[in-house]
Amino acid sequence: MAFTVVEYVREDGLNPYKRWFDSLDAPAATRVAVARARLEAGNTSNLKRIGSIAECRIDWGPGYRIYFLRANLINLVLLCAGDKSTQKRDIERAKQYAKDYRNRL
């Protein structure tokens, strides 16, 4: 099943995922874009559920991670991203963003 993937935007207009993605060099951005395309195509083989959110693991470079929320049967919301070194902090931020996203629905 394919998904529609959208990016979370905070109430102040900041898009945490886009900000992170735009900071990547070209090879890393390519790997992350491929992982996102796989998510959109419904490939969930590299996912790990973490409570109400999920983590997409990219086994390349520093171990990139994309955090998202499954909003409904067909929509995924990209919350934020990072790498293995910032994983704990990123998970906490993703949980906060997911809560904010749900509260604003």
Biopython code that builds the backbone (N, CA, C, O; Angstrom):
import numpy as np
from Bio.PDB.StructureBuilder import StructureBuilder

atoms = [
    (1, "MET", "N", (0.837, -1.169, 0.000)),
    (1, "MET", "CA", (0.000, 0.000, 0.000)),
    (1, "MET", "C", (0.892, 1.246, 0.000)),
    (1, "MET", "O", (1.795, 1.370, 0.827)),
    (2, "ALA", "N", (0.638, 2.140, -0.906)),
    (2, "ALA", "CA", (1.394, 3.382, -0.978)),
    (2, "ALA", "C", (0.873, 4.370, 0.060)),
    (2, "ALA", "O", (-0.286, 4.306, 0.470)),
    (3, "PHE", "N", (1.739, 5.274, 0.473)),
    (3, "PHE", "CA", (1.392, 6.297, 1.455)),
    (3, "PHE", "C", (1.560, 7.684, 0.847)),
    (3, "PHE", "O", (2.376, 7.887, -0.052)),
    (4, "THR", "N", (0.788, 8.620, 1.342)),
    (4, "THR", "CA", (1.025, 10.027, 1.081)),
    (4, "THR", "C", (1.874, 10.524, 2.234)),
    (4, "THR", "O", (1.490, 10.385, 3.395)),
    (5, "VAL", "N", (3.020, 11.100, 1.923)),
    (5, "VAL", "CA", (3.943, 11.567, 2.954)),
    (5, "VAL", "C", (3.937, 13.087, 2.963)),
    (5, "VAL", "O", (4.181, 13.727, 1.940)),
    (6, "VAL", "N", (3.658, 13.656, 4.125)),
    (6, "VAL", "CA", (3.679, 15.105, 4.300)),
    (6, "VAL", "C", (4.672, 15.443, 5.401)),
    (6, "VAL", "O", (5.027, 14.590, 6.214)),
    (7, "GLU", "N", (5.112, 16.683, 5.420)),
    (7, "GLU", "CA", (6.081, 17.119, 6.420)),
    (7, "GLU", "C", (5.378, 17.958, 7.484)),
    (7, "GLU", "O", (4.590, 18.853, 7.177)),
    (8, "TYR", "N", (5.678, 17.649, 8.722)),
    (8, "TYR", "CA", (5.154, 18.403, 9.865)),
    (8, "TYR", "C", (5.735, 19.809, 9.856)),
    (8, "TYR", "O", (6.929, 20.004, 9.626)),
    (9, "VAL", "N", (4.868, 20.786, 10.111)),
    (9, "VAL", "CA", (5.284, 22.180, 10.245)),
    (9, "VAL", "C", (4.801, 22.671, 11.606)),
    (9, "VAL", "O", (3.616, 22.600, 11.929)),
    (10, "ARG", "N", (5.742, 23.163, 12.383)),
    (10, "ARG", "CA", (5.389, 23.672, 13.709)),
    (10, "ARG", "C", (4.477, 24.888, 13.579)),
    (10, "ARG", "O", (4.353, 25.475, 12.504)),
    (11, "GLU", "N", (3.849, 25.252, 14.675)),
    (11, "GLU", "CA", (2.941, 26.392, 14.672)),
    (11, "GLU", "C", (3.649, 27.692, 14.281)),
    (11, "GLU", "O", (3.029, 28.596, 13.721)),
    (12, "ASP", "N", (4.947, 27.781, 14.576)),
    (12, "ASP", "CA", (5.700, 28.989, 14.229)),
    (12, "ASP", "C", (6.209, 28.968, 12.781)),
    (12, "ASP", "O", (6.930, 29.874, 12.364)),
    (13, "GLY", "N", (5.835, 27.936, 12.020)),
    (13, "GLY", "CA", (6.205, 27.854, 10.605)),
    (13, "GLY", "C", (7.463, 27.063, 10.316)),
    (13, "GLY", "O", (7.774, 26.831, 9.147)),
    (14, "LEU", "N", (8.197, 26.638, 11.328)),
    (14, "LEU", "CA", (9.425, 25.874, 11.112)),
    (14, "LEU", "C", (9.096, 24.434, 10.709)),
    (14, "LEU", "O", (8.232, 23.793, 11.307)),
    (15, "ASN", "N", (9.788, 23.944, 9.701)),
    (15, "ASN", "CA", (9.645, 22.571, 9.240)),
    (15, "ASN", "C", (10.924, 21.830, 9.650)),
    (15, "ASN", "O", (11.929, 21.916, 8.944)),
    (16, "PRO", "N", (10.905, 21.102, 10.780)),
    (16, "PRO", "CA", (12.118, 20.462, 11.289)),
    (16, "PRO", "C", (12.749, 19.475, 10.315)),
    (16, "PRO", "O", (13.973, 19.430, 10.197)),
    (17, "TYR", "N", (11.941, 18.683, 9.615)),
    (17, "TYR", "CA", (12.491, 17.714, 8.662)),
    (17, "TYR", "C", (13.185, 18.431, 7.507)),
    (17, "TYR", "O", (14.312, 18.082, 7.156)),
    (18, "LYS", "N", (12.534, 19.421, 6.917)),
    (18, "LYS", "CA", (13.117, 20.145, 5.781)),
    (18, "LYS", "C", (14.414, 20.845, 6.187)),
    (18, "LYS", "O", (15.393, 20.844, 5.442)),
    (19, "ARG", "N", (14.405, 21.430, 7.358)),
    (19, "ARG", "CA", (15.609, 22.117, 7.851)),
    (19, "ARG", "C", (16.784, 21.136, 7.936)),
    (19, "ARG", "O", (17.899, 21.459, 7.528)),
    (20, "TRP", "N", (16.525, 19.939, 8.470)),
    (20, "TRP", "CA", (17.561, 18.909, 8.573)),
    (20, "TRP", "C", (17.979, 18.431, 7.190)),
    (20, "TRP", "O", (19.170, 18.351, 6.892)),
    (21, "PHE", "N", (17.005, 18.115, 6.346)),
    (21, "PHE", "CA", (17.297, 17.591, 5.012)),
    (21, "PHE", "C", (18.137, 18.586, 4.207)),
    (21, "PHE", "O", (19.087, 18.193, 3.531)),
    (22, "ASP", "N", (17.790, 19.856, 4.280)),
    (22, "ASP", "CA", (18.517, 20.883, 3.534)),
    (22, "ASP", "C", (19.959, 21.045, 4.004)),
    (22, "ASP", "O", (20.777, 21.615, 3.282)),
    (23, "SER", "N", (20.288, 20.553, 5.202)),
    (23, "SER", "CA", (21.655, 20.657, 5.721)),
    (23, "SER", "C", (22.557, 19.504, 5.257)),
    (23, "SER", "O", (23.769, 19.543, 5.473)),
    (24, "LEU", "N", (21.978, 18.490, 4.627)),
    (24, "LEU", "CA", (22.753, 17.320, 4.205)),
    (24, "LEU", "C", (23.560, 17.601, 2.950)),
    (24, "LEU", "O", (23.176, 18.428, 2.123)),
    (25, "ASP", "N", (24.691, 16.900, 2.816)),
    (25, "ASP", "CA", (25.434, 16.990, 1.558)),
    (25, "ASP", "C", (24.708, 16.132, 0.514)),
    (25, "ASP", "O", (23.805, 15.371, 0.859)),
    (26, "ALA", "N", (25.097, 16.253, -0.754)),
    (26, "ALA", "CA", (24.379, 15.590, -1.847)),
    (26, "ALA", "C", (24.294, 14.066, -1.702)),
    (26, "ALA", "O", (23.209, 13.515, -1.885)),
    (27, "PRO", "N", (25.391, 13.355, -1.379)),
    (27, "PRO", "CA", (25.261, 11.901, -1.251)),
    (27, "PRO", "C", (24.299, 11.480, -0.136)),
    (27, "PRO", "O", (23.526, 10.537, -0.306)),
    (28, "ALA", "N", (24.346, 12.176, 0.996)),
    (28, "ALA", "CA", (23.443, 11.846, 2.103)),
    (28, "ALA", "C", (21.997, 12.174, 1.726)),
    (28, "ALA", "O", (21.088, 11.391, 2.002)),
    (29, "ALA", "N", (21.788, 13.327, 1.098)),
    (29, "ALA", "CA", (20.439, 13.721, 0.685)),
    (29, "ALA", "C", (19.846, 12.705, -0.291)),
    (29, "ALA", "O", (18.649, 12.421, -0.250)),
    (30, "THR", "N", (20.681, 12.166, -1.155)),
    (30, "THR", "CA", (20.213, 11.149, -2.096)),
    (30, "THR", "C", (19.750, 9.903, -1.362)),
    (30, "THR", "O", (18.689, 9.361, -1.669)),
    (31, "ARG", "N", (20.535, 9.444, -0.394)),
    (31, "ARG", "CA", (20.156, 8.250, 0.384)),
    (31, "ARG", "C", (18.854, 8.478, 1.154)),
    (31, "ARG", "O", (17.996, 7.598, 1.211)),
    (32, "VAL", "N", (18.720, 9.648, 1.735)),
    (32, "VAL", "CA", (17.514, 9.959, 2.500)),
    (32, "VAL", "C", (16.309, 10.070, 1.561)),
    (32, "VAL", "O", (15.220, 9.603, 1.896)),
    (33, "ALA", "N", (16.492, 10.680, 0.398)),
    (33, "ALA", "CA", (15.398, 10.793, -0.576)),
    (33, "ALA", "C", (14.934, 9.423, -1.045)),
    (33, "ALA", "O", (13.739, 9.206, -1.250)),
    (34, "VAL", "N", (15.871, 8.500, -1.217)),
    (34, "VAL", "CA", (15.511, 7.128, -1.609)),
    (34, "VAL", "C", (14.702, 6.465, -0.488)),
    (34, "VAL", "O", (13.707, 5.792, -0.758)),
    (35, "ALA", "N", (15.120, 6.650, 0.757)),
    (35, "ALA", "CA", (14.381, 6.077, 1.888)),
    (35, "ALA", "C", (12.967, 6.647, 1.949)),
    (35, "ALA", "O", (12.010, 5.919, 2.211)),
    (36, "ARG", "N", (12.841, 7.938, 1.708)),
    (36, "ARG", "CA", (11.507, 8.566, 1.705)),
    (36, "ARG", "C", (10.655, 8.011, 0.572)),
    (36, "ARG", "O", (9.471, 7.733, 0.766)),
    (37, "ALA", "N", (11.238, 7.851, -0.593)),
    (37, "ALA", "CA", (10.497, 7.291, -1.724)),
    (37, "ALA", "C", (10.027, 5.865, -1.420)),
    (37, "ALA", "O", (8.927, 5.469, -1.806)),
    (38, "ARG", "N", (10.864, 5.112, -0.733)),
    (38, "ARG", "CA", (10.459, 3.757, -0.341)),
    (38, "ARG", "C", (9.281, 3.789, 0.626)),
    (38, "ARG", "O", (8.364, 2.974, 0.521)),
    (39, "LEU", "N", (9.306, 4.730, 1.566)),
    (39, "LEU", "CA", (8.167, 4.886, 2.476)),
    (39, "LEU", "C", (6.899, 5.213, 1.685)),
    (39, "LEU", "O", (5.843, 4.624, 1.918)),
    (40, "GLU", "N", (7.016, 6.155, 0.750)),
    (40, "GLU", "CA", (5.859, 6.548, -0.056)),
    (40, "GLU", "C", (5.316, 5.362, -0.854)),
    (40, "GLU", "O", (4.109, 5.259, -1.075)),
    (41, "ALA", "N", (6.206, 4.472, -1.283)),
    (41, "ALA", "CA", (5.796, 3.293, -2.047)),
    (41, "ALA", "C", (5.227, 2.193, -1.154)),
    (41, "ALA", "O", (4.724, 1.186, -1.652)),
    (42, "GLY", "N", (5.306, 2.382, 0.163)),
    (42, "GLY", "CA", (4.760, 1.398, 1.090)),
    (42, "GLY", "C", (5.773, 0.423, 1.652)),
    (42, "GLY", "O", (5.394, -0.507, 2.363)),
    (43, "ASN", "N", (7.052, 0.605, 1.355)),
    (43, "ASN", "CA", (8.099, -0.274, 1.863)),
    (43, "ASN", "C", (8.421, 0.127, 3.304)),
    (43, "ASN", "O", (9.025, 1.171, 3.550)),
    (44, "THR", "N", (8.020, -0.699, 4.226)),
    (44, "THR", "CA", (8.226, -0.417, 5.648)),
    (44, "THR", "C", (9.212, -1.382, 6.290)),
    (44, "THR", "O", (9.152, -1.618, 7.497)),
    (45, "SER", "N", (10.117, -1.941, 5.497)),
    (45, "SER", "CA", (11.034, -2.966, 5.997)),
    (45, "SER", "C", (12.079, -2.424, 6.979)),
    (45, "SER", "O", (12.578, -3.187, 7.805)),
    (46, "ASN", "N", (12.422, -1.145, 6.917)),
    (46, "ASN", "CA", (13.440, -0.578, 7.811)),
    (46, "ASN", "C", (12.834, 0.255, 8.934)),
    (46, "ASN", "O", (13.458, 1.199, 9.419)),
    (47, "LEU", "N", (11.624, -0.092, 9.345)),
    (47, "LEU", "CA", (10.946, 0.690, 10.371)),
    (47, "LEU", "C", (10.998, 0.022, 11.728)),
    (47, "LEU", "O", (11.005, -1.203, 11.854)),
    (48, "LYS", "N", (11.033, 0.872, 12.733)),
    (48, "LYS", "CA", (10.965, 0.411, 14.116)),
    (48, "LYS", "C", (9.942, 1.290, 14.823)),
    (48, "LYS", "O", (10.069, 2.514, 14.825)),
    (49, "ARG", "N", (8.941, 0.679, 15.415)),
    (49, "ARG", "CA", (7.929, 1.419, 16.163)),
    (49, "ARG", "C", (8.513, 1.838, 17.517)),
    (49, "ARG", "O", (9.190, 1.060, 18.189)),
    (50, "ILE", "N", (8.236, 3.074, 17.891)),
    (50, "ILE", "CA", (8.669, 3.612, 19.177)),
    (50, "ILE", "C", (7.446, 4.310, 19.778)),
    (50, "ILE", "O", (7.272, 5.520, 19.637)),
    (51, "GLY", "N", (6.621, 3.536, 20.437)),
    (51, "GLY", "CA", (5.385, 4.100, 20.976)),
    (51, "GLY", "C", (4.479, 4.563, 19.852)),
    (51, "GLY", "O", (4.128, 3.781, 18.968)),
    (52, "SER", "N", (4.098, 5.840, 19.885)),
    (52, "SER", "CA", (3.167, 6.381, 18.903)),
    (52, "SER", "C", (3.837, 6.834, 17.609)),
    (52, "SER", "O", (3.154, 7.218, 16.659)),
    (53, "ILE", "N", (5.160, 6.792, 17.567)),
    (53, "ILE", "CA", (5.880, 7.206, 16.362)),
    (53, "ILE", "C", (6.648, 6.015, 15.804)),
    (53, "ILE", "O", (6.663, 4.934, 16.393)),
    (54, "ALA", "N", (7.279, 6.232, 14.665)),
    (54, "ALA", "CA", (8.113, 5.186, 14.072)),
    (54, "ALA", "C", (9.417, 5.812, 13.588)),
    (54, "ALA", "O", (9.496, 7.009, 13.311)),
    (55, "GLU", "N", (10.422, 4.970, 13.497)),
    (55, "GLU", "CA", (11.757, 5.379, 13.081)),
    (55, "GLU", "C", (12.117, 4.593, 11.822)),
    (55, "GLU", "O", (12.039, 3.365, 11.803)),
    (56, "CYS", "N", (12.506, 5.302, 10.789)),
    (56, "CYS", "CA", (13.003, 4.678, 9.572)),
    (56, "CYS", "C", (14.522, 4.762, 9.633)),
    (56, "CYS", "O", (15.091, 5.852, 9.687)),
    (57, "ARG", "N", (15.170, 3.605, 9.625)),
    (57, "ARG", "CA", (16.624, 3.553, 9.747)),
    (57, "ARG", "C", (17.273, 3.479, 8.365)),
    (57, "ARG", "O", (16.854, 2.705, 7.504)),
    (58, "ILE", "N", (18.290, 4.292, 8.179)),
    (58, "ILE", "CA", (19.056, 4.299, 6.932)),
    (58, "ILE", "C", (20.469, 3.879, 7.298)),
    (58, "ILE", "O", (21.224, 4.645, 7.898)),
    (59, "ASP", "N", (20.815, 2.664, 6.934)),
    (59, "ASP", "CA", (22.116, 2.103, 7.297)),
    (59, "ASP", "C", (23.190, 2.576, 6.329)),
    (59, "ASP", "O", (23.660, 1.827, 5.473)),
    (60, "TRP", "N", (23.559, 3.821, 6.489)),
    (60, "TRP", "CA", (24.584, 4.442, 5.661)),
    (60, "TRP", "C", (25.132, 5.643, 6.427)),
    (60, "TRP", "O", (24.404, 6.281, 7.187)),
    (61, "GLY", "N", (26.384, 5.944, 6.234)),
    (61, "GLY", "CA", (26.984, 7.098, 6.906)),
    (61, "GLY", "C", (26.875, 6.961, 8.413)),
    (61, "GLY", "O", (27.175, 5.902, 8.965)),
    (62, "PRO", "N", (26.444, 8.037, 9.092)),
    (62, "PRO", "CA", (26.357, 7.998, 10.558)),
    (62, "PRO", "C", (25.108, 7.295, 11.085)),
    (62, "PRO", "O", (24.826, 7.352, 12.282)),
    (63, "GLY", "N", (24.358, 6.634, 10.203)),
    (63, "GLY", "CA", (23.139, 5.953, 10.641)),
    (63, "GLY", "C", (21.973, 6.911, 10.724)),
    (63, "GLY", "O", (21.430, 7.148, 11.803)),
    (64, "TYR", "N", (21.586, 7.463, 9.585)),
    (64, "TYR", "CA", (20.493, 8.429, 9.559)),
    (64, "TYR", "C", (19.184, 7.797, 10.004)),
    (64, "TYR", "O", (18.950, 6.605, 9.802)),
    (65, "ARG", "N", (18.329, 8.621, 10.619)),
    (65, "ARG", "CA", (17.020, 8.204, 11.102)),
    (65, "ARG", "C", (15.991, 9.255, 10.701)),
    (65, "ARG", "O", (16.244, 10.457, 10.787)),
    (66, "ILE", "N", (14.822, 8.780, 10.262)),
    (66, "ILE", "CA", (13.692, 9.658, 9.975)),
    (66, "ILE", "C", (12.575, 9.249, 10.927)),
    (66, "ILE", "O", (12.251, 8.067, 11.035)),
    (67, "TYR", "N", (11.990, 10.214, 11.610)),
    (67, "TYR", "CA", (10.918, 9.938, 12.559)),
    (67, "TYR", "C", (9.600, 10.434, 11.992)),
    (67, "TYR", "O", (9.505, 11.549, 11.479)),
    (68, "PHE", "N", (8.595, 9.595, 12.092)),
    (68, "PHE", "CA", (7.310, 9.970, 11.528)),
    (68, "PHE", "C", (6.155, 9.402, 12.335)),
    (68, "PHE", "O", (6.318, 8.549, 13.206)),
    (69, "LEU", "N", (4.994, 9.916, 12.003)),
    (69, "LEU", "CA", (3.741, 9.544, 12.632)),
    (69, "LEU", "C", (2.835, 9.015, 11.534)),
    (69, "LEU", "O", (2.726, 9.617, 10.466)),
    (70, "ARG", "N", (2.196, 7.908, 11.793)),
    (70, "ARG", "CA", (1.194, 7.420, 10.843)),
    (70, "ARG", "C", (-0.119, 8.088, 11.221)),
    (70, "ARG", "O", (-0.746, 7.730, 12.218)),
    (71, "ALA", "N", (-0.529, 9.064, 10.413)),
    (71, "ALA", "CA", (-1.704, 9.871, 10.737)),
    (71, "ALA", "C", (-3.003, 9.109, 10.525)),
    (71, "ALA", "O", (-3.963, 9.299, 11.273)),
    (72, "ASN", "N", (-3.043, 8.251, 9.516)),
    (72, "ASN", "CA", (-4.203, 7.410, 9.242)),
    (72, "ASN", "C", (-3.755, 6.289, 8.301)),
    (72, "ASN", "O", (-2.556, 6.046, 8.169)),
    (73, "LEU", "N", (-4.663, 5.625, 7.666)),
    (73, "LEU", "CA", (-4.294, 4.469, 6.833)),
    (73, "LEU", "C", (-3.404, 4.820, 5.647)),
    (73, "LEU", "O", (-2.632, 3.981, 5.184)),
    (74, "ILE", "N", (-3.504, 6.059, 5.149)),
    (74, "ILE", "CA", (-2.746, 6.393, 3.943)),
    (74, "ILE", "C", (-1.784, 7.563, 4.094)),
    (74, "ILE", "O", (-1.085, 7.902, 3.139)),
    (75, "ASN", "N", (-1.729, 8.177, 5.246)),
    (75, "ASN", "CA", (-0.884, 9.357, 5.426)),
    (75, "ASN", "C", (0.197, 9.158, 6.481)),
    (75, "ASN", "O", (-0.071, 8.693, 7.589)),
    (76, "LEU", "N", (1.419, 9.518, 6.114)),
    (76, "LEU", "CA", (2.536, 9.554, 7.046)),
    (76, "LEU", "C", (2.965, 11.007, 7.193)),
    (76, "LEU", "O", (2.980, 11.759, 6.218)),
    (77, "VAL", "N", (3.314, 11.398, 8.416)),
    (77, "VAL", "CA", (3.770, 12.760, 8.687)),
    (77, "VAL", "C", (5.224, 12.682, 9.132)),
    (77, "VAL", "O", (5.520, 12.134, 10.193)),
    (78, "LEU", "N", (6.140, 13.232, 8.319)),
    (78, "LEU", "CA", (7.549, 13.283, 8.697)),
    (78, "LEU", "C", (7.697, 14.350, 9.772)),
    (78, "LEU", "O", (7.336, 15.509, 9.563)),
    (79, "LEU", "N", (8.225, 13.955, 10.914)),
    (79, "LEU", "CA", (8.316, 14.861, 12.055)),
    (79, "LEU", "C", (9.670, 15.540, 12.145)),
    (79, "LEU", "O", (9.753, 16.766, 12.222)),
    (80, "CYS", "N", (10.723, 14.748, 12.137)),
    (80, "CYS", "CA", (12.084, 15.264, 12.224)),
    (80, "CYS", "C", (13.027, 14.135, 11.840)),
    (80, "CYS", "O", (12.585, 13.034, 11.512)),
    (81, "ALA", "N", (14.302, 14.402, 11.880)),
    (81, "ALA", "CA", (15.286, 13.389, 11.496)),
    (81, "ALA", "C", (16.611, 13.707, 12.169)),
    (81, "ALA", "O", (16.781, 14.758, 12.787)),
    (82, "GLY", "N", (17.531, 12.789, 12.038)),
    (82, "GLY", "CA", (18.861, 12.961, 12.622)),
    (82, "GLY", "C", (19.692, 11.746, 12.313)),
    (82, "GLY", "O", (19.471, 11.066, 11.311)),
    (83, "ASP", "N", (20.654, 11.472, 13.178)),
    (83, "ASP", "CA", (21.475, 10.277, 12.998)),
    (83, "ASP", "C", (21.625, 9.577, 14.346)),
    (83, "ASP", "O", (21.071, 10.012, 15.356)),
    (84, "LYS", "N", (22.370, 8.508, 14.338)),
    (84, "LYS", "CA", (22.510, 7.685, 15.534)),
    (84, "LYS", "C", (23.009, 8.499, 16.737)),
    (84, "LYS", "O", (22.616, 8.228, 17.872)),
    (85, "SER", "N", (23.865, 9.484, 16.496)),
    (85, "SER", "CA", (24.442, 10.256, 17.602)),
    (85, "SER", "C", (23.421, 11.156, 18.303)),
    (85, "SER", "O", (23.619, 11.524, 19.460)),
    (86, "THR", "N", (22.335, 11.511, 17.619)),
    (86, "THR", "CA", (21.314, 12.385, 18.205)),
    (86, "THR", "C", (19.988, 11.650, 18.420)),
    (86, "THR", "O", (18.955, 12.279, 18.649)),
    (87, "GLN", "N", (20.022, 10.335, 18.348)),
    (87, "GLN", "CA", (18.815, 9.520, 18.357)),
    (87, "GLN", "C", (17.903, 9.771, 19.557)),
    (87, "GLN", "O", (16.703, 9.981, 19.377)),
    (88, "LYS", "N", (18.438, 9.756, 20.758)),
    (88, "LYS", "CA", (17.591, 9.944, 21.953)),
    (88, "LYS", "C", (16.894, 11.298, 21.928)),
    (88, "LYS", "O", (15.691, 11.382, 22.175)),
    (89, "ARG", "N", (17.631, 12.344, 21.634)),
    (89, "ARG", "CA", (17.058, 13.690, 21.568)),
    (89, "ARG", "C", (16.024, 13.781, 20.445)),
    (89, "ARG", "O", (14.967, 14.387, 20.621)),
    (90, "ASP", "N", (16.326, 13.186, 19.305)),
    (90, "ASP", "CA", (15.416, 13.225, 18.162)),
    (90, "ASP", "C", (14.109, 12.494, 18.454)),
    (90, "ASP", "O", (13.037, 12.946, 18.053)),
    (91, "ILE", "N", (14.199, 11.379, 19.144)),
    (91, "ILE", "CA", (12.984, 10.628, 19.505)),
    (91, "ILE", "C", (12.099, 11.476, 20.407)),
    (91, "ILE", "O", (10.884, 11.520, 20.211)),
    (92, "GLU", "N", (12.679, 12.138, 21.376)),
    (92, "GLU", "CA", (11.887, 12.991, 22.266)),
    (92, "GLU", "C", (11.241, 14.143, 21.505)),
    (92, "GLU", "O", (10.073, 14.463, 21.730)),
    (93, "ARG", "N", (11.999, 14.764, 20.607)),
    (93, "ARG", "CA", (11.434, 15.843, 19.790)),
    (93, "ARG", "C", (10.304, 15.318, 18.918)),
    (93, "ARG", "O", (9.260, 15.959, 18.800)),
    (94, "ALA", "N", (10.505, 14.155, 18.307)),
    (94, "ALA", "CA", (9.476, 13.569, 17.442)),
    (94, "ALA", "C", (8.196, 13.309, 18.224)),
    (94, "ALA", "O", (7.100, 13.549, 17.717)),
    (95, "LYS", "N", (8.325, 12.822, 19.451)),
    (95, "LYS", "CA", (7.146, 12.578, 20.278)),
    (95, "LYS", "C", (6.413, 13.886, 20.590)),
    (95, "LYS", "O", (5.183, 13.932, 20.576)),
    (96, "GLN", "N", (7.174, 14.944, 20.870)),
    (96, "GLN", "CA", (6.564, 16.248, 21.126)),
    (96, "GLN", "C", (5.862, 16.773, 19.876)),
    (96, "GLN", "O", (4.751, 17.298, 19.956)),
    (97, "TYR", "N", (6.514, 16.629, 18.719)),
    (97, "TYR", "CA", (5.918, 17.088, 17.467)),
    (97, "TYR", "C", (4.658, 16.300, 17.137)),
    (97, "TYR", "O", (3.681, 16.873, 16.654)),
    (98, "ALA", "N", (4.665, 14.989, 17.392)),
    (98, "ALA", "CA", (3.488, 14.161, 17.133)),
    (98, "ALA", "C", (2.317, 14.616, 18.011)),
    (98, "ALA", "O", (1.179, 14.707, 17.552)),
    (99, "LYS", "N", (2.618, 14.899, 19.272)),
    (99, "LYS", "CA", (1.574, 15.380, 20.187)),
    (99, "LYS", "C", (1.018, 16.713, 19.703)),
    (99, "LYS", "O", (-0.196, 16.915, 19.695)),
    (100, "ASP", "N", (1.903, 17.624, 19.299)),
    (100, "ASP", "CA", (1.469, 18.920, 18.791)),
    (100, "ASP", "C", (0.625, 18.749, 17.525)),
    (100, "ASP", "O", (-0.410, 19.398, 17.373)),
    (101, "TYR", "N", (1.064, 17.886, 16.629)),
    (101, "TYR", "CA", (0.331, 17.642, 15.381)),
    (101, "TYR", "C", (-1.089, 17.163, 15.686)),
    (101, "TYR", "O", (-2.056, 17.669, 15.117)),
    (102, "ARG", "N", (-1.204, 16.207, 16.565)),
    (102, "ARG", "CA", (-2.540, 15.671, 16.918)),
    (102, "ARG", "C", (-3.407, 16.717, 17.598)),
    (102, "ARG", "O", (-4.611, 16.780, 17.351)),
    (103, "ASN", "N", (-2.810, 17.533, 18.449)),
    (103, "ASN", "CA", (-3.577, 18.564, 19.152)),
    (103, "ASN", "C", (-4.104, 19.636, 18.214)),
    (103, "ASN", "O", (-5.122, 20.264, 18.505)),
    (104, "ARG", "N", (-3.428, 19.853, 17.098)),
    (104, "ARG", "CA", (-3.860, 20.892, 16.163)),
    (104, "ARG", "C", (-4.824, 20.387, 15.096)),
    (104, "ARG", "O", (-5.276, 21.166, 14.257)),
    (105, "LEU", "N", (-5.144, 19.098, 15.116)),
    (105, "LEU", "CA", (-6.104, 18.558, 14.124)),
    (105, "LEU", "C", (-7.508, 19.049, 14.393)),
    (105, "LEU", "O", (-8.435, 18.698, 13.664)),
]
sb = StructureBuilder()
sb.init_structure("model")
sb.init_model(0)
sb.init_chain("A")
sb.init_seg("    ")
for serial, (resi, resn, name, xyz) in enumerate(atoms, 1):
    if name == "N":
        sb.init_residue(resn, " ", resi, " ")
    sb.init_atom(name, np.array(xyz, "f"), 0.0, 1.0, " ", f" {name:<3s}", serial, name[0])
structure = sb.get_structure()
